[in-house]
Amino acid sequence: TEVKNCSIVTEFILLGIPHTEGLEMVLFVLFLPFYACTLLGNVSILVAVMFSARLHTPMYFFLGNLSVFDMGFSSVTCPKMLLYLMGLSRLISYKDCVCQLFFFHFLGSIECFLYTVMAYDRFTAICYPLRYTVIMNPRICVALAVGTWLLGCIHSSILTSLTFALPYCGSNEVDHFFCDIPALLPLACADTSFAQRVSFTNVGLISLVCFLLILLSYTRITISILSIRTTEGRRRAFSTCSAHLIAILCAYGPIITVYLQPAPNPVLGTVVQILMNLVGPMLNPLIYTLRNEEVKTALKTILHKTGHVPES
């Protein structure tokens, strides 16, 4: 009976970003363009990949997947945050809180897996160029993409079920701008040590394995690039990998800061989470388009065909 009485929380209150009282409208004006640019940039990449025959290759297939996940990842938390920054309700139902936590970790883990698959794709293209189209055939590409979805679902289901299997009572104030494990566990009415250990191990293990596989791929890639005799050949080979490396650094920095510290700083964690939710998904389109002539050319061609940009 006592456990049942503890499990009566039906909604949570998101306290938002710490130490920003009175700055809500300023933050709204600051954050809204970031979110809008995230959606616009990722939709642009997705349109370019879908409607340009030149981009129907494994590398751009995975880049299109990344754009979908970036839009989804940012949309899990940003709309609700923007609404309460406008002065609307900070309440979030128990069910919506569960969904928010699940999809945040679902899409976040898929992104880690996808970066690993993209590293393998670059490794195959540079180290085995003659066999690339055979190794990375359409069936393999689809299987790898589906595999990232399944692994992400398993990972997020474990974290979500452990977090919400705990009884919640007393305070329902979440000291964060969205429902996440470090902010919810302190509100539980039971021992959270097991959930903390599993979440730390789960996130840590996935991040470590993915990072080691990426490191292994790029070690082999570097060796292959250095063996290329011409400077132009080395430059072109490296240019295909540099955007991916920048994106990986932007993704793994926040994960280490927020989830892989024994006693993370709450304020620092919040700042990093905002960067991860708003800035990271917005940077990926910039990283991949500004450094990629094929994507820029494809977008220009599509705009010419639709009449949005006159022929030059």
Buried (B, 14 or more C-beta within 10 A) or exposed (E): EEEEEBBEBEEBBBBBBBEEEEEBEEBBEEBBEBBEBBBEBBBBBBBBBEBBEEBEBBBBBBBBBBBBBBBBBBBBBBEBBBEBBEEEEBEBEBEBBBBBBBBBBBBBBBBBBBBBBBBBBBBBBBBEEEEBEEBBEEEBBEEBBEEBBEBBBEBBEBBBEBBBEBBBBEEBEBBBBBBBBBBBBEBBBBEBEEBBEBBBEBBBEBBEEBBEBBEEBBEBBBEBBEEBEEEEEBEEBBEBBEBBBBBBEBBBBBBBBBBBEEEBEEEEBBBBBBBBBBBBBBBBBEBBBEBBEBBEBBBBBBBEEEEEEEEE
